[in-house]
Amino acid sequence: MDLFEGLASKIKGQDKTLVFPEGEDKRIQGAAIRLKADGLVQPVLLGDQAQIEQTANENNFDLSGIQVIDPANFPEDKKQAMLDALVDRRKGKNTPEQAAEMLKDVSYFGTMLVYMNEVDGMVSGAVHPTGDTVRPALQIIKTKPGSKRISGAFVMQKGDTRLVFADCAINIELDAPTMAEVALQSAHTAKMFDIDPKVALLSFSTKGSAKGEMVTKVAEATKLAHEGDPKLALDGELQFDAAFVESVGEQKAPGSAVAGHANVFVFPDLQSGNIGYKIAQRLGGFEAVGPILQGLNAPISDLSRGASEEDVYKVALITAAQSI
């Protein structure tokens, strides 16, 4: 089964609701109509009512049955409740006046709809930069209990092969505890895509073949991740070839349950992770799906500003699946 067919089968009938804060955008509207027609997601378009209707008219879109929320026309009682909840959530970091200004930003408004359980998740970023999506999520949704950081994973798909690469989007530098946390988060993401996780923590060294602080960090991260989930198939430090190629794994890391069989790859820093997934995408012919934000209390997804309607549709499926 195709990766997205599998996700669709999981969320169909779950009646999940997602808010799209960029409701005036043609790509968002096209994806929302498809999601509604396919019975997979109840979309909520957020934005200026007149502009949303103008886009729909210009593209012959029928938005019948799709909820539209215009923050400027939001009922006063609900707006006050949202303002009070935001001030309380910020715990004195923002005055009511500042919070009111924040809610004029659709990214904050949409995030508050998620926080107040009005919707199950949010998909944004087709128009706004990553920071505009991630900042409200960290300030309001915050991380899951036990998590200190969020991270960004990509699911890499080519034929029947599915791999998870992380962190490729969020944390510039990873210390050992953060790398361990990313490993556990990524294993959870793998399971969502029906991947039985075998997690490799990557390095330029395999089992002490080289020395240095960077190697020590990965070895320590492996130890911490094992402590966090002793039953998880996980190993490090491993070079990529030792992690991925069975014959190399047998030679460089004999006895490892992961070496040569890994399908979840945790990179030691953002630079290597970002370079790695793009090499696999551009030279290896893999489809890169993501970034999938991991570690948040509720699903918030960040699109690329170059996203197509199809990208929006697929990210919405991922976001809905995360909310189950």
C-alpha positions in Angstrom: 0.0 0.0 0.0 1.2 3.5 -0.9 2.4 5.5 2.1 -0.5 8.0 1.8 -3.1 5.4 1.1 -2.1 3.9 4.4 -2.5 7.2 6.2 -5.9 7.8 4.5 -7.1 4.4 5.7 -6.1 5.3 9.2 -7.9 8.7 9.3 -11.0 8.0 7.3 -14.0 8.0 9.6 -12.1 9.6 12.4 -13.7 13.0 11.7 -10.5 15.0 12.3 -10.7 18.8 11.9 -7.7 20.8 10.7 -7.3 24.6 10.5 -5.6 26.2 7.5 -4.6 29.8 8.5 -3.8 30.7 4.9 -7.4 30.3 3.7 -7.1 32.9 0.9 -4.4 30.8 -0.9 -5.5 28.9 -4.0 -3.4 25.8 -3.1 -4.9 25.6 0.4 -8.5 25.9 -1.0 -7.9 23.2 -3.6 -6.4 20.8 -1.1 -9.3 21.6 1.4 -11.9 20.8 -1.2 -10.2 17.5 -2.0 -9.9 16.5 1.6 -13.5 17.2 2.2 -14.7 15.4 -0.9 -12.6 12.4 0.0 -14.1 12.3 3.5 -10.7 12.4 5.2 -10.6 15.7 7.0 -13.0 18.5 8.0 -11.0 21.6 6.8 -11.4 25.0 8.4 -10.2 27.9 6.3 -9.0 30.9 8.3 -8.6 34.3 6.9 -10.4 37.3 5.4 -13.9 36.2 4.3 -14.0 38.5 1.2 -10.6 37.4 0.0 -11.3 33.7 0.6 -14.5 34.1 -1.5 -12.6 36.1 -4.2 -10.0 33.3 -4.6 -12.8 30.7 -4.7 -14.6 32.6 -7.4 -11.5 33.2 -9.5 -10.7 29.5 -9.5 -14.3 28.2 -9.8 -14.0 26.5 -6.4 -17.1 25.4 -4.5 -16.5 25.9 -0.8 -19.9 24.5 0.2 -19.7 22.6 3.4 -16.3 24.0 4.3 -16.1 26.1 7.5 -14.6 29.6 7.1 -13.5 31.6 10.1 -12.8 35.3 9.7 -10.9 36.5 12.8 -12.3 40.0 12.3 -15.9 38.6 12.5 -15.3 36.1 15.3 -18.0 36.2 17.9 -17.0 38.5 20.8 -17.6 36.0 23.5 -15.4 33.4 21.8 -12.8 36.1 21.0 -12.7 37.1 24.7 -12.4 33.5 25.8 -9.5 33.0 23.4 -7.8 36.2 24.6 -8.1 35.1 28.2 -6.7 31.7 27.4 -3.7 33.1 25.6 -2.9 35.5 28.5 -3.2 32.6 30.9 -1.0 30.4 28.8 1.7 33.0 28.5 1.8 33.3 32.3 2.5 37.0 32.5 4.9 37.2 29.5 2.3 39.1 27.5 -0.3 41.7 28.6 -3.9 41.5 27.4 -3.1 44.3 25.0 -0.2 42.4 23.6 -2.2 39.2 23.4 -4.9 41.0 21.4 -2.3 42.1 18.9 -0.9 38.6 18.7 -4.4 37.2 17.8 -4.6 39.5 14.8 -1.9 37.2 13.3 -3.6 34.2 11.7 -0.8 31.9 12.9 -1.5 32.7 16.5 -5.2 32.6 16.0 -5.0 29.2 14.3 -2.7 27.8 17.0 -5.2 29.0 19.7 -8.0 27.1 17.9 -5.8 24.0 18.3 -4.9 24.8 22.0 -8.6 25.3 22.8 -9.5 22.0 21.2 -11.7 23.7 18.6 -9.7 21.7 15.9 -7.4 18.7 16.0 -4.4 20.3 14.3 -3.1 23.0 12.0 -1.3 23.1 8.6 0.4 26.4 7.7 3.5 27.7 5.9 2.4 28.0 2.3 2.6 31.8 2.6 4.4 32.3 6.0 8.0 31.4 6.9 8.7 28.5 9.2 9.2 30.8 12.2 5.7 32.1 11.9 4.4 28.5 12.3 6.8 27.2 14.9 7.0 30.2 17.2 3.3 30.2 18.2 3.4 26.4 18.5 6.3 26.5 21.0 4.7 29.4 23.0 1.2 28.0 23.2 1.1 24.2 22.3 4.5 23.6 23.8 6.3 20.2 23.9 4.9 16.9 25.1 5.5 15.9 28.7 9.0 14.6 28.9 10.2 16.4 25.8 12.4 19.4 25.9 12.7 20.1 22.2 10.8 19.6 18.9 12.5 18.3 15.9 11.8 17.9 12.2 11.8 14.6 10.4 11.4 13.6 6.7 9.9 10.3 5.5 11.9 9.3 2.5 10.0 7.0 0.0 11.2 5.2 -3.1 9.2 2.3 -4.3 8.7 0.0 -1.4 11.5 1.6 0.6 10.5 3.9 3.5 13.1 5.6 5.7 12.9 8.3 8.3 15.6 11.0 8.5 15.9 13.5 11.4 16.6 16.1 12.5 16.6 17.8 9.1 14.7 21.0 9.9 14.8 22.5 13.4 17.8 22.1 15.8 21.0 23.5 14.4 23.2 21.8 17.1 22.2 18.6 19.0 23.8 17.7 22.3 23.6 14.1 23.5 20.2 14.4 25.3 18.6 16.2 22.4 19.9 13.6 19.9 18.6 10.8 22.1 15.2 12.6 22.2 15.1 13.0 18.5 15.8 9.3 18.1 12.8 8.4 20.3 10.6 10.9 18.5 11.6 9.6 15.1 10.9 6.0 16.1 7.3 7.1 17.0 7.0 8.8 13.6 8.2 5.7 11.9 5.4 3.6 13.5 2.8 6.1 12.3 3.9 5.2 8.7 3.9 1.5 9.5 7.7 1.3 9.6 9.0 -1.1 12.2 11.8 1.2 13.6 15.4 0.2 13.6 17.2 3.4 14.6 20.7 4.3 13.8 22.5 7.2 15.4 24.9 8.4 12.8 28.5 9.5 12.9 31.7 9.4 10.9 32.8 6.6 13.3 31.4 3.1 13.8 31.8 1.7 17.3 34.9 3.6 18.2 36.7 3.4 14.8 37.5 7.2 15.3 37.8 9.4 18.3 36.7 12.9 19.1 34.0 14.9 20.9 31.5 14.4 18.1 31.9 10.6 18.3 31.6 10.7 22.1 28.4 12.7 21.8 26.7 10.1 19.6 27.8 7.2 21.8 26.3 9.0 24.8 23.1 9.8 22.9 22.8 6.1 22.1 23.1 5.2 25.7 20.5 7.8 26.8 18.1 6.6 24.1 18.4 3.0 25.2 17.6 4.1 28.7 14.5 6.0 27.4 13.2 2.9 25.5 15.1 -0.3 26.3 13.0 -2.4 23.9 13.6 -0.2 20.9 16.0 -1.5 18.2 18.6 1.2 18.3 22.3 1.4 17.9 25.2 3.9 17.5 27.5 5.3 16.8 27.3 4.0 13.2 28.5 5.3 9.8 25.8 5.5 7.2 27.1 2.5 5.2 27.4 0.4 8.3 23.8 1.3 9.2 22.3 0.7 5.8 24.3 -1.9 4.0 24.1 -5.4 5.5 27.5 -6.6 4.4 29.2 -3.5 5.7 27.2 -3.6 8.9 28.3 -7.2 9.5 32.0 -6.2 9.0 32.0 -3.0 11.0 29.4 -3.7 13.8 29.1 -7.5 14.1 26.3 -8.5 16.4 24.4 -5.3 16.1 20.6 -5.8 15.6 20.5 -2.5 13.7 23.6 -2.3 11.6 22.8 -3.1 7.9 19.1 -3.0 8.6 18.4 0.6 9.8 15.4 2.5 8.5 15.4 5.5 10.9 18.5 7.6 10.7 19.3 10.3 13.3 21.9 12.8 12.2 24.3 14.5 14.7 23.4 18.0 13.6 21.1 19.9 11.3 23.7 20.6 8.7 24.4 16.9 8.0 20.7 16.0 8.3 19.6 18.7 5.8 22.4 17.8 3.4 21.7 14.1 3.7 18.0 14.2 2.9 18.5 16.4 -0.1 21.2 14.1 -1.5 18.8 11.2 -1.1 16.1 13.2 -2.7 18.0 14.7 -5.7 20.6 12.0 -6.4 18.9 9.0 -5.0 15.4 9.7 -6.4 13.6 9.5 -3.0 10.4 11.5 -2.4 11.0 13.6 0.7 7.8 14.0 2.8 8.0 16.7 5.5 9.2 18.3 7.5 7.1 16.5 10.1 7.3 18.4 13.4 7.9 16.0 16.3 7.5 16.4 20.0 4.6 18.9 20.1 1.6 18.5 22.4 -0.7 18.7 19.4 0.0 18.4 15.7 1.2 21.5 13.9 2.7 21.1 10.4 4.9 23.5 8.5 4.6 23.7 4.7 7.2 24.9 2.3 6.3 28.2 0.7 6.9 26.5 -2.6 4.3 23.8 -1.7 1.9 22.6 -4.3 -1.8 21.7 -3.7 -0.7 18.1 -3.6 1.9 18.8 -0.9 -0.8 20.5 1.2 -3.1 17.5 0.8 -0.4 15.1 1.8 0.8 17.1 4.8 -2.8 17.4 6.0 -3.0 13.5 5.9 0.1 13.4 8.1 -1.2 16.0 10.5 -4.5 14.2 10.9 -2.8 10.9 11.5 -0.6 12.5 14.2 -3.7 13.6 16.0 -5.0 10.0 16.4 
